[in-house]
Amino acid sequence: NCTLPKCKPPQPRRALTEEERQLFLAACDQTERGIVYLMSYYCGSRPGETRAFRGWDLNLANATISVNHTIEAITGLLTDPKSQASYRTIRIPDVLMVKLRQLPAPISQDYFIFGHGLIPMSRWEYEEGFRDIKRRMNLLAGAKTYRNKIIEPVIDPNITPYYLRHTYCTRLAEEQVDIKTAQYLMGHSSIT
């Protein structure tokens, strides 16, 4: 005799369209926080992995970043990655390396790259920053506003930071990267 709660079914995740990609990149260029989301876009890192990046994970000489930790979404604790396969080293594209080299010091040792020294970026800061990116995307796309509020959004309101990871994987397929390499770069333990 239980009454099931009413809830929306989960939205399917997808890659950004080409138009959304261009708007996303332009929006990221408008704000200092944009580089946080460019990590997922260009490197395929999960949100928790991105927030957990520290100076010693970044190798500027080799243009790589190592995934060694994650920040749990619920507890906010720094932990080991999702699975053994999640430990990986990812090549950073030149366009992102230029932006990483412009980050203010110190970007070394135990400091979180996208945090406040020894404190990682909070989940709230991360989500608020992405809302700002989506707002900028809407404005760039010509969304109608009233008193500085968007009243008719143009971009899909269901876009989440995880879409950036799906976009990275889609870009790997577009570049004809073999599926085993894509599995490694995404940090998946199973080829499925």
N, C-alpha and C positions, 0 to 999 in steps of 0.2 A: 504494500500500500504506500510505497514511496512516491513522492512527486519529484520528478527530475527537474533540476533548475533550468531555467531558460538561459541559453548562452549562444553566442555566435559560433559557428564552426570556424576552425582556424583558416586563415587566409593562405592560399598556396603561395609559396615563395617563388620568385622568378628572377631573372637577370634584368637589369635596366635596359630599356630600349635605347637605340642610338641617340634619339632626341634627349632622353633622360640623362644619358651619359654626358652629353655636351653641357646640359644645364647643371649637372652635378659638379663637373670639373670647373665650370665658371663660378659656381657658388662657393666652392672650396677656395678659389683664388681670392675671394672677397673677405675672408676671415682667417685669423691666425689659427683657429681651431680646425680649419679645414684639413690640415695635414694628418690629424688623427684618423679621419675617415678615408683619406687617401691611402693609408696603410692597408686597410681592408680591400680597397679597390685595386691597388697595384700589387699587393702581396698575398691576398686571400686570407688574412688572419681573422680569427674569430674576434668578436668584441672583447671578450675577457682576455684573450691573448694580447690584443693591441694595448689594452690598459695596463698589462703587466710588463710591457717592454721596458727594460732598463738599459742604462748606458753600455754595460758589458755585453749585451745581446747584439748591439750594433757594431758592425765591422766596417768602418768607413773606407779602409784601404781596399777591401775586397768587394765592397758594395753588397753586403749580405746582412741579414738579420736572423738570429736564432730564436726559435720558439722553445722556451724552457719552462715557462710557467703560465698560469692563467689566473684571473681573478674571478672567483665564483660570483655569479649574478646575485644570488640571494644573500649570502653571508658577507661578501666583499673581501673574503680572505684570499691571500696569495697561496695558491696550491700548485701541484703538479698538473700538467696538461691533461686533457680529457682521456687520452689513451697513450700507449707507448708509441703508436704511429704519429701522434701529435707532435712529438719532438722532431724538429726539422730545421733546416737552414734554407732560407729563401733568398734568391737573388733580387736585389732592389733595382728597378729600372732607373736609368739616368735622370729622368724628369723628377723622380721622387728624391733621388740622392741630392740634387741641387737644393731642394727644400729642406731636407734633413740637415745639410751642412749649415743652413742659415738659422737653425735653432739656437736660442741663447744658451750659453754655458751655465752651469756645468752639465755636460751630457756624458758623464763618465761614471764608472764603477757602479755603485748601488742606487744611483738616482733614477727614478722613473722618468722616461723620456717625455711622457705626456701627463705627468703628475705635478706635484708640488714638492720637489726635492725627494725626500724619503717617503712621501705619501702619494699613492697612485691616484689617478683621476677617479672620482667617485662615479657610481652608476648614474646618479642624478645628473652630474656634469656632462657625462657622455651622452645621455638621452636628450638633455636640454640642447647640447651642441648640435645634435642631429636634427632636432626640431628647427633650429636656426638655419641649418643647411637647406632643409625642405622649404622653409619660408622664402629663402633667397632664390631657390629654384623656381618657386611659384611666381615671384616678382619678375624674375628674368623671362619667364614664359608669358608674362602679360596678364597675370591674374588680377581680377578686380579687387580693389581695396576700398575700405571706408574707415576713416579715422585711424589709419595705419594698421587696420586689421584686414586680413584676406577674407573676403566674403564669397568669392567664387574661385576656389582653387582650380588650377589647370592640371597639375601633376597628380598622380594616383596618391590618395591620402594613406594608403596601406603600405607604402614603401617604408621599410625598416633598414637599420644598418646591416642586417644579414643579407639584404639584396646585393650589397657590395661584394660579399663573398661569392654569391652565385654568379655575379657578373664576372668576377675574376676567373671562375671555373669555365664560364662560357667563352671568355676571351682565350683561354688555353685551348679549347676545342677549335675556335676560329683560327688559331695559329697552328693547328694540326699537331699539337703536343700529344705524344702517345699517352694512352690512358694510365699506364703504370706510373709515369712521371707525374701526371696530373694527380693521381692518388697520393703520391708522396708530398707534392707541393700543398695539397689541401689538408694533409694530415689525417687521412682516412685510413682506418685499419682494414677495411674491406673494400674490394674493388667494386662491389655493388653500390 
